[in-house]
């Protein structure tokens, strides 16, 4: 990343790995706001932030299925936790279908995080981890647990019928669950994970499909579908415009 952005991330401990993908923080410089594109990455995010122009607030971000342009205000301090699918039901205990490509404001006291906790990333992670371990529901439906494991282990490359068979759960029931909880089908979600899994090869300048895309045309079409640009432009990532892509090396 360039000098006007600071980014760090850490993985959760084993007790939270089923529902938490990572904790991360982002700070912007004191110049002008930074235009960015948010890419679909298959994660649900809870963001704790403040800036020179906005007081401390908490946002729940639903899944994204399209690229979205926004601007990070100058002097933004943002600490966050990125969640896996099971977190919606077994940690947040809420559906996020209504905020597909959107967000929901949460109480400023959510999970007992206060502005002072955004002064030290390590302490933020420790405090939030302790809170989440106490909140996560232990009795996860084994079909949903197995499906989640299969989806993430394969980066979304397995066909739906195969996932359904190995999870002992019908495709119809799975898609009903996905639509009700997340606002999209399992197939659509897997396509997002497959797109995200292509980040490392694109960062390395390899512009040809390596993640079970049918051919080069399919690869280009999927990158344009989710990023709004061709693979070459995403790989170039001028001025860290695609912020998740820039951060991927630290994931």
Backbone bond lengths (Angstrom), bond angles and torsions (degrees), N, CA, C in turn:
res aa  C-N    CA-C-N  psi(-1)  N-CA   C-N-CA  omega(-1)  CA-C   N-CA-C  phi
1 X - - - 1.459 - - 1.526 110.22 -
2 X 1.343 116.07 155.67 1.450 118.29 179.42 1.527 110.50 -80.48
3 X 1.335 115.81 178.40 1.458 120.48 -169.89 1.523 114.67 -70.57
4 X 1.336 118.04 -14.09 1.463 118.30 -178.72 1.525 112.50 -90.51
5 X 1.338 116.99 7.06 1.455 121.65 176.98 1.520 110.00 -134.42
6 X 1.323 115.80 137.30 1.462 121.78 173.26 1.517 107.54 -121.62
7 X 1.330 116.51 129.57 1.464 120.71 -176.60 1.520 109.93 -139.22
8 X 1.337 115.84 137.66 1.463 121.72 173.67 1.523 108.15 -143.77
9 X 1.323 116.70 150.87 1.460 120.39 175.55 1.519 109.52 -145.40
10 X 1.336 115.71 153.78 1.462 121.92 175.51 1.518 108.65 -139.44
11 X 1.317 115.56 152.19 1.454 121.19 177.25 1.530 109.87 -84.91
12 X 1.323 117.74 154.71 1.468 120.53 178.56 1.522 110.92 -77.59
13 X 1.328 116.09 168.12 1.461 118.94 173.63 1.528 109.08 -76.06
14 X 1.324 115.74 171.18 1.467 120.99 -173.36 1.521 112.76 -60.07
15 X 1.325 117.20 -31.51 1.465 120.77 -177.41 1.522 112.39 -65.89
16 X 1.336 117.24 -21.30 1.463 121.26 -177.34 1.526 113.46 -111.68
17 X 1.319 117.59 -3.34 1.462 120.86 -171.39 1.527 113.55 -62.05
18 X 1.324 117.87 -23.55 1.462 120.36 179.29 1.524 111.82 -68.80
19 X 1.330 116.70 -31.81 1.468 120.05 -174.89 1.529 113.87 -114.87
20 X 1.324 117.74 -19.74 1.467 121.12 -177.73 1.522 109.77 -114.24
21 X 1.330 116.31 130.05 1.465 119.80 175.07 1.522 111.41 -89.58
22 X 1.339 116.96 -43.98 1.463 119.13 -178.65 1.522 110.70 -166.76
23 X 1.325 114.29 159.85 1.459 122.70 166.80 1.525 106.09 -107.36
24 X 1.327 117.70 142.60 1.459 118.88 -179.54 1.522 110.98 -151.43
25 X 1.322 114.48 161.31 1.457 120.40 178.46 1.518 109.53 -138.63
26 X 1.336 114.22 151.18 1.456 121.20 -179.29 1.520 108.42 -143.09
27 X 1.324 115.94 132.90 1.461 121.09 174.92 1.524 108.49 -128.98
28 X 1.326 115.82 138.92 1.459 120.34 176.38 1.522 109.68 -104.34
29 X 1.332 115.69 162.76 1.454 121.19 -179.99 1.517 111.82 -75.77
30 X 1.318 115.21 -178.74 1.464 121.04 -174.90 1.523 112.99 -94.52
31 X 1.324 116.95 10.62 1.460 119.47 178.40 1.520 110.88 -80.25
32 X 1.307 116.48 -138.78 1.464 120.73 178.89 1.521 109.49 -85.13
33 X 1.339 116.10 169.18 1.449 120.73 177.07 1.519 111.60 -60.53
34 X 1.333 115.91 153.12 1.461 120.71 -176.65 1.527 110.45 -110.08
35 X 1.340 118.39 115.77 1.468 120.69 175.71 1.533 110.06 -69.16
36 X 1.319 116.65 134.44 1.460 121.36 179.54 1.524 109.90 -139.54
37 X 1.334 114.95 163.97 1.458 121.98 171.67 1.524 107.62 -115.75
38 X 1.320 116.32 125.45 1.459 121.29 175.28 1.521 108.87 -90.03
39 X 1.324 116.06 126.70 1.456 121.25 -177.22 1.525 110.78 -100.92
40 X 1.318 118.40 148.27 1.462 120.18 171.72 1.527 109.70 -60.48
41 X 1.332 117.38 129.70 1.465 119.39 -178.59 1.525 113.19 -135.78
42 X 1.336 117.10 7.06 1.457 119.83 174.92 1.511 114.97 78.61
43 X 1.335 117.80 13.61 1.458 120.25 -176.19 1.531 111.41 -116.99
44 X 1.311 115.17 150.04 1.460 123.25 169.05 1.527 105.27 -100.55
45 X 1.323 118.07 131.92 1.462 120.60 -174.83 1.525 111.81 -121.20
46 X 1.324 115.32 140.41 1.457 121.50 167.50 1.523 106.31 -111.31
47 X 1.336 116.05 119.27 1.460 122.44 -173.27 1.522 110.70 -111.58
48 X 1.321 115.97 131.32 1.463 123.20 174.47 1.525 106.27 -115.34
49 X 1.322 118.22 119.84 1.462 117.83 -173.33 1.519 113.07 -154.23
50 X 1.330 113.55 163.76 1.461 122.24 169.99 1.523 107.37 -155.73
51 X 1.309 116.31 164.01 1.463 121.52 177.56 1.520 108.53 -149.38
52 X 1.318 115.17 -176.51 1.459 120.19 178.83 1.526 111.20 -63.05
53 X 1.329 116.28 -28.17 1.469 120.22 -175.91 1.525 113.66 -106.87
54 X 1.342 118.16 -11.50 1.463 120.67 -178.47 1.519 110.57 -128.53
55 X 1.343 117.40 134.78 1.462 119.77 176.89 1.529 110.88 -72.43
56 X 1.297 116.05 171.39 1.463 122.07 178.55 1.526 110.31 -55.88
57 X 1.333 115.96 131.96 1.458 120.39 177.64 1.524 109.32 -153.02
58 X 1.330 115.37 164.99 1.461 122.25 -176.53 1.524 108.60 -126.80
59 X 1.340 116.06 132.11 1.459 121.08 -178.78 1.525 110.24 -128.67
60 X 1.324 115.27 140.79 1.459 122.21 171.26 1.520 107.57 -102.80
61 X 1.330 116.67 118.29 1.458 122.27 -179.11 1.523 109.22 -100.74
62 X 1.334 116.38 125.52 1.452 120.10 176.49 1.517 111.38 -76.21
63 X 1.317 116.18 -178.89 1.458 120.13 175.91 1.523 109.91 -63.98
64 X 1.315 115.61 149.91 1.454 120.83 174.50 1.515 109.98 -108.44
65 X 1.321 116.85 142.16 1.462 120.53 176.17 1.521 112.04 -122.11
66 X 1.336 116.75 -4.75 1.465 122.22 177.07 1.527 108.34 -140.51
67 X 1.325 116.43 157.08 1.461 120.56 175.79 1.524 109.40 -70.46
68 X 1.325 115.65 143.89 1.465 120.64 -178.15 1.522 109.58 -132.50
69 X 1.315 116.36 130.77 1.458 121.01 178.85 1.524 110.11 -89.57
70 X 1.328 116.03 136.01 1.457 121.19 177.28 1.524 108.22 -151.86
71 X 1.325 116.87 -179.49 1.459 121.27 179.23 1.518 109.66 -131.41
72 X 1.322 115.98 128.90 1.460 121.12 173.23 1.519 108.27 -84.51
73 X 1.325 116.77 123.19 1.461 120.55 -179.75 1.523 110.62 -65.42
74 X 1.317 116.47 152.95 1.463 120.75 174.49 1.524 109.35 -60.72
75 X 1.330 115.89 147.59 1.469 122.37 179.01 1.523 112.64 59.26
76 X 1.328 116.50 35.62 1.461 120.35 174.38 1.521 109.86 -79.54
77 X 1.323 115.66 134.70 1.465 122.73 171.13 1.520 106.02 -118.80
78 X 1.325 116.50 117.47 1.460 121.25 -174.24 1.523 109.29 -132.65
79 X 1.316 116.30 118.87 1.463 122.42 173.27 1.526 106.55 -113.72
80 X 1.329 117.08 143.43 1.462 118.79 -171.76 1.516 112.09 -151.53
81 X 1.324 114.21 163.19 1.460 121.67 170.06 1.524 107.02 -127.24
82 X 1.327 115.89 128.42 1.462 121.89 176.65 1.519 108.42 -97.52
83 X 1.323 115.56 129.56 1.458 121.74 -171.26 1.521 112.07 -111.32
84 X 1.319 114.96 149.87 1.455 121.65 172.88 1.529 109.43 -83.97
85 X 1.321 115.73 171.50 1.460 120.56 -175.26 1.526 113.25 -56.48
86 X 1.326 117.40 -43.58 1.462 120.27 -175.52 1.522 112.47 -61.71
87 X 1.318 117.40 -18.95 1.462 120.34 -179.18 1.523 112.06 -64.41
88 X 1.326 117.56 -29.80 1.466 119.50 -178.92 1.525 110.36 -57.54
89 X 1.319 116.19 -48.89 1.463 120.66 -176.87 1.517 113.23 -85.11
90 X 1.331 117.22 -38.11 1.460 119.97 -168.84 1.526 114.78 -104.23
91 X 1.315 117.73 -1.82 1.460 120.87 175.01 1.528 110.49 -127.73
92 X 1.322 116.35 -58.53 1.463 120.46 178.73 1.527 111.91 -73.59
93 X 1.333 115.41 -28.37 1.464 122.39 -176.78 1.531 111.20 54.82
94 X 1.322 114.72 47.04 1.458 120.77 178.05 1.517 109.44 -152.41
95 X 1.314 116.58 154.05 1.457 121.37 174.24 1.527 109.04 -87.80
96 X 1.320 115.28 148.28 1.466 119.49 -179.15 1.528 111.73 -120.14
97 X 1.332 116.44 15.15 1.465 120.16 179.87 1.523 111.63 -60.39
98 X 1.336 116.53 -34.34 1.461 120.13 -176.78 1.523 112.91 -74.14
99 X 1.334 117.33 -11.01 1.467 119.58 178.61 1.529 111.19 -118.24
100 X 1.334 116.65 29.49 1.459 119.41 168.56 1.527 107.63 -58.58
101 X 1.334 116.75 126.37 1.472 122.09 -175.21 1.529 111.83 58.75
102 X 1.326 115.85 31.17 1.454 119.58 -179.25 1.516 111.42 -151.68
103 X 1.328 115.41 -164.76 1.462 120.72 -175.53 1.516 110.14 -149.88
104 X 1.324 114.56 161.82 1.456 122.22 177.36 1.528 107.97 -133.15
105 X 1.306 116.48 129.36 1.463 119.82 178.42 1.526 109.45 -75.03
106 X 1.319 116.17 135.33 1.457 122.52 179.45 1.526 109.64 -109.33
107 X 1.333 117.64 162.51 1.471 119.47 177.80 1.526 111.20 -57.65
108 X 1.312 116.98 145.63 1.466 121.62 -178.55 1.528 111.96 -63.93
109 X 1.329 116.80 -17.70 1.466 121.12 179.26 1.527 112.36 -97.49
110 X 1.323 117.22 12.07 1.466 121.33 -174.73 1.522 111.05 -56.53
111 X 1.331 115.57 130.78 1.466 123.88 179.62 1.533 112.33 56.46
112 X 1.323 116.36 20.23 1.474 122.26 174.92 1.530 113.87 62.55
113 X 1.325 116.90 22.92 1.465 120.45 174.30 1.527 108.40 -86.21
114 X 1.320 116.40 132.13 1.466 122.25 -179.31 1.529 108.54 -119.83
115 X 1.340 117.91 163.87 1.471 119.94 -177.60 1.520 114.02 -52.97
116 X 1.321 117.57 -35.45 1.465 120.71 -178.75 1.534 112.17 -63.64
117 X 1.337 116.97 -24.01 1.468 120.15 179.31 1.525 112.02 -69.85
118 X 1.328 117.24 -15.09 1.457 121.06 -179.58 1.531 111.90 -88.60
119 X 1.323 116.27 14.43 1.462 120.65 177.19 1.524 111.88 -91.33
120 X 1.339 117.09 -21.31 1.464 121.05 -176.05 1.525 108.72 -141.60
121 X 1.330 116.96 113.49 1.462 120.85 -174.81 1.528 111.61 -65.04
122 X 1.313 117.31 -40.60 1.460 120.21 179.94 1.520 112.18 -61.91
123 X 1.317 116.57 -43.77 1.458 120.22 179.05 1.525 111.31 -68.50
124 X 1.331 116.44 -36.05 1.466 120.60 175.82 1.524 110.24 -59.14
125 X 1.328 116.84 -47.78 1.467 121.12 -179.03 1.526 111.15 -62.55
126 X 1.332 116.32 -42.22 1.463 120.13 -179.23 1.525 111.27 -65.44
127 X 1.326 116.79 -45.04 1.466 120.59 -179.05 1.518 110.98 -65.20
128 X 1.329 116.58 -46.39 1.459 119.50 -177.52 1.527 111.08 -68.58
129 X 1.320 117.43 -36.89 1.466 120.31 177.41 1.521 110.82 -59.62
130 X 1.325 116.52 -43.61 1.460 120.69 178.99 1.525 110.94 -61.68
131 X 1.326 116.28 -42.37 1.464 120.91 178.94 1.524 111.22 -63.99
132 X 1.324 116.82 -45.00 1.460 120.60 -176.04 1.523 112.10 -69.38
133 X 1.322 117.29 -35.35 1.471 119.54 177.58 1.524 110.91 -60.80
134 X 1.322 116.43 -33.43 1.467 120.42 179.52 1.525 112.15 -77.87
135 X 1.332 117.28 -21.88 1.464 120.98 -174.71 1.524 114.36 -95.81
136 X 1.323 117.74 -29.38 1.461 119.80 -173.17 1.526 110.45 -64.49
137 X 1.317 115.52 136.14 1.460 121.77 -179.09 1.529 109.89 -77.80
138 X 1.330 118.80 129.35 1.467 120.71 -174.30 1.526 114.55 -77.62
139 X 1.332 117.67 -28.78 1.466 120.57 -172.87 1.527 110.89 -91.80
140 X 1.325 116.98 81.73 1.462 122.05 179.91 1.528 109.52 -87.30
141 X 1.320 116.15 133.51 1.460 121.87 176.49 1.533 108.44 -53.18
142 X 1.340 118.44 122.58 1.469 120.10 -176.28 1.525 113.72 -60.54
143 X 1.332 118.20 -28.72 1.469 119.98 177.15 1.529 110.21 -67.13
144 X 1.326 116.23 -42.55 1.462 120.38 179.89 1.528 110.76 -69.66
145 X 1.322 115.97 -37.75 1.463 120.56 177.16 1.528 110.47 -61.20
146 X 1.324 116.22 -47.54 1.460 120.65 -178.66 1.521 111.10 -65.80
147 X 1.325 116.62 -42.55 1.463 120.19 179.17 1.522 110.68 -60.76
148 X 1.318 116.67 -44.26 1.461 120.95 179.09 1.528 110.89 -59.52
149 X 1.320 116.55 -45.71 1.464 120.60 179.92 1.523 111.30 -59.90
150 X 1.327 116.51 -42.96 1.463 121.16 -178.32 1.528 111.57 -66.99
151 X 1.324 116.34 -42.24 1.469 120.44 -178.65 1.521 110.84 -61.51
152 X 1.335 116.28 -50.26 1.461 119.70 -175.37 1.526 112.00 -72.57
153 X 1.328 117.31 -35.50 1.463 119.80 179.98 1.524 111.59 -65.40
154 X 1.325 116.89 -30.30 1.467 120.93 -176.89 1.522 113.05 -98.85
155 X 1.338 117.70 1.67 1.474 121.23 -175.63 1.524 111.72 53.28
156 X 1.332 115.55 34.80 1.453 119.63 175.60 1.512 115.60 75.32
157 X 1.330 118.02 16.06 1.464 119.43 -174.70 1.527 113.91 -90.58
158 X 1.330 118.25 -11.98 1.466 119.57 -179.15 1.528 110.42 -81.82
159 X 1.329 117.94 142.75 1.470 120.32 177.70 1.525 111.18 -67.88
160 X 1.320 115.72 154.90 1.463 121.42 -175.38 1.523 111.58 -59.35
161 X 1.329 117.88 -42.83 1.469 119.61 -177.00 1.527 111.23 -63.08
162 X 1.320 116.80 -33.37 1.465 120.47 178.64 1.528 110.73 -72.04
163 X 1.322 116.61 -41.93 1.463 120.46 176.77 1.523 110.64 -61.38
164 X 1.327 116.11 -43.35 1.463 120.81 -179.13 1.525 111.05 -62.47
165 X 1.321 116.62 -43.82 1.458 120.34 -178.70 1.527 111.20 -63.70
166 X 1.331 116.93 -43.17 1.459 119.93 -177.10 1.526 112.38 -74.62
167 X 1.339 116.92 -22.49 1.463 120.32 177.29 1.524 111.91 -92.09
168 X 1.333 116.96 -3.56 1.475 122.18 -177.97 1.526 111.18 56.20
169 X 1.326 114.90 48.25 1.458 121.99 -175.63 1.519 106.78 -146.29
170 X 1.310 118.87 131.89 1.456 120.34 -174.98 1.528 111.77 -69.32
171 X 1.329 115.76 148.93 1.466 120.89 179.00 1.524 111.07 -59.26
172 X 1.329 116.84 -37.90 1.464 120.46 -180.00 1.525 110.92 -63.33
173 X 1.331 116.84 -45.15 1.465 120.28 179.49 1.526 111.52 -66.44
174 X 1.322 116.20 -38.61 1.465 120.07 178.57 1.523 110.46 -61.92
175 X 1.324 116.93 -47.09 1.461 119.62 -177.94 1.523 111.89 -68.11
176 X 1.330 117.35 -32.82 1.461 119.57 175.14 1.530 109.83 -63.97
177 X 1.322 115.84 -43.45 1.469 120.86 178.22 1.530 110.91 -62.00
178 X 1.325 116.99 -45.71 1.464 120.65 -179.22 1.527 111.61 -64.08
179 X 1.311 116.79 -42.43 1.464 119.54 179.71 1.526 110.81 -65.37
180 X 1.328 117.26 -41.36 1.459 120.79 -177.40 1.523 112.08 -71.26
181 X 1.328 117.37 -38.74 1.463 120.13 -175.52 1.524 113.76 -91.42
182 X 1.340 117.06 -35.32 1.464 119.55 -170.08 1.526 114.40 -119.92
183 X 1.338 117.61 -16.82 1.452 120.43 176.01 1.516 115.53 88.23
184 X 1.332 117.78 11.62 1.459 121.37 177.95 1.518 109.16 -152.60
185 X 1.324 117.17 168.62 1.459 121.08 -178.56 1.529 110.66 -82.91
186 X 1.323 115.44 164.60 1.465 119.85 175.84 1.528 110.34 -61.38
187 X 1.322 117.45 -41.03 1.465 120.35 179.86 1.525 110.85 -60.17
188 X 1.330 116.68 -42.42 1.465 120.41 179.13 1.523 110.88 -64.80
189 X 1.333 116.26 -39.40 1.465 119.36 179.36 1.527 110.98 -66.18
190 X 1.315 116.59 -42.03 1.464 120.02 179.25 1.528 111.32 -61.97
191 X 1.325 117.03 -36.14 1.467 120.23 177.98 1.526 110.87 -63.12
192 X 1.333 116.81 -36.30 1.469 120.89 177.69 1.526 110.29 -65.97
193 X 1.338 117.06 -44.14 1.465 119.78 178.84 1.525 111.50 -63.43
194 X 1.310 116.56 -38.71 1.471 120.13 179.03 1.525 110.60 -65.36
195 X 1.334 116.50 -39.26 1.466 120.93 175.65 1.526 110.24 -61.45
196 X 1.324 117.30 -46.95 1.460 120.37 -179.20 1.526 111.57 -64.16
197 X 1.324 116.71 -35.11 1.462 120.25 -179.72 1.521 112.37 -66.13
198 X 1.335 117.01 -15.70 1.467 120.59 178.69 1.525 112.35 -83.89
199 X 1.332 118.43 -6.80 1.468 120.64 -178.64 1.531 113.02 -55.41
200 X 1.350 119.47 -48.62 1.471 118.63 -177.16 1.524 113.43 -57.92
201 X 1.331 117.49 -43.04 1.463 118.95 -178.77 1.521 110.86 -67.94
202 X 1.342 117.10 -36.50 1.459 119.66 178.86 1.527 110.64 -68.64
203 X 1.325 117.18 -39.23 1.466 120.13 177.63 1.528 110.92 -62.87
204 X 1.335 115.60 -29.47 1.466 120.35 178.84 1.528 111.99 -84.77
205 X 1.338 117.01 0.96 1.457 120.75 177.55 1.512 114.72 84.08
206 X 1.336 116.86 11.82 1.467 120.18 178.53 1.526 107.76 -92.63
207 X 1.313 116.37 106.44 1.460 121.79 -169.86 1.520 113.39 -97.61
208 X 1.323 116.87 15.09 1.455 120.61 179.84 1.528 109.77 -110.67
209 X 1.325 118.10 152.89 1.471 121.00 -173.27 1.522 113.22 -64.74
210 X 1.334 115.75 133.94 1.459 121.95 176.41 1.524 111.63 -131.67
211 X 1.322 118.46 -1.33 1.460 121.83 -173.58 1.529 111.85 -117.54
212 X 1.321 115.71 53.38 1.463 121.12 174.37 1.527 113.32 62.34
213 X 1.323 117.35 30.24 1.456 120.35 169.56 1.525 107.53 -81.15
214 X 1.319 116.32 148.91 1.462 119.86 -174.32 1.527 111.81 -62.64
215 X 1.333 116.54 -42.95 1.459 121.12 -179.06 1.526 108.21 -164.90
216 X 1.334 116.41 -176.56 1.458 120.51 -177.68 1.525 111.96 -61.87
217 X 1.322 116.83 -39.81 1.467 119.96 -179.58 1.527 110.83 -63.05
218 X 1.328 116.17 -40.55 1.467 120.45 178.16 1.529 110.59 -64.45
219 X 1.316 116.31 -41.72 1.467 121.38 179.36 1.530 110.46 -61.28
220 X 1.318 116.82 -48.34 1.469 120.74 179.72 1.525 110.32 -61.38
221 X 1.320 115.93 -42.85 1.465 120.47 -178.60 1.533 111.42 -62.42
222 X 1.336 116.73 -41.91 1.460 120.05 -178.87 1.530 111.70 -70.52
223 X 1.327 117.59 -38.79 1.466 119.90 176.98 1.527 110.05 -64.11
224 X 1.312 117.13 -43.18 1.469 119.98 178.55 1.523 111.04 -65.85
225 X 1.311 116.61 -34.83 1.467 121.11 179.38 1.525 111.42 -62.17
226 X 1.335 116.91 -41.67 1.459 120.07 -174.45 1.527 113.99 -97.74
227 X 1.323 117.63 -26.16 1.466 120.16 -178.15 1.521 112.81 -107.76
228 X 1.333 117.06 -17.97 1.455 120.32 -178.90 1.514 113.79 80.09
229 X 1.339 117.07 4.41 1.464 121.77 -179.39 1.526 108.92 -139.98
230 X 1.319 116.72 167.95 1.455 121.33 176.35 1.532 110.20 -76.92
231 X 1.334 118.00 160.30 1.470 120.89 -179.29 1.526 113.90 -52.47
232 X 1.318 117.75 -38.19 1.465 120.56 -177.97 1.518 111.42 -62.55
233 X 1.338 117.15 -41.30 1.465 120.19 -179.62 1.521 111.29 -71.59
234 X 1.322 117.06 -37.21 1.462 119.73 176.56 1.523 110.06 -63.85
235 X 1.331 117.36 -43.09 1.463 121.32 179.58 1.525 111.35 -63.21
236 X 1.324 117.20 -36.02 1.468 120.83 179.10 1.528 110.35 -68.23
237 X 1.318 116.87 -41.72 1.470 123.32 174.75 1.527 112.06 46.38
238 X 1.287 115.91 57.02 1.459 121.25 -176.34 1.529 111.61 -59.98
239 X 1.339 116.36 131.68 1.472 123.92 178.46 1.528 113.22 59.23
240 X 1.337 116.42 29.06 1.469 120.28 -179.44 1.522 111.51 53.34
241 X 1.316 115.56 39.09 1.464 120.50 -177.69 1.529 111.49 -62.20
242 X 1.332 116.21 -41.13 1.464 120.77 178.95 1.526 107.67 -93.31
243 X 1.310 116.27 93.91 1.456 120.57 -164.71 1.525 112.79 -68.21
244 X 1.343 118.40 -37.08 1.466 119.09 178.34 1.526 110.67 -67.26
245 X 1.322 116.18 -34.66 1.459 120.80 177.76 1.527 109.87 -64.68
246 X 1.330 116.74 -41.68 1.464 120.99 178.14 1.521 111.27 -62.53
247 X 1.332 116.09 -38.47 1.459 120.80 -175.40 1.516 113.07 -78.52
248 X 1.322 117.81 -11.30 1.463 120.11 -169.98 1.519 113.13 -59.34
249 X 1.327 118.63 -32.77 1.467 120.87 -178.55 1.516 111.91 -61.95
250 X 1.343 117.08 -22.98 1.454 120.40 -178.27 1.514 112.35 -98.10
251 X 1.343 117.29 -0.64 1.466 119.33 -177.98 1.519 110.27 -69.50
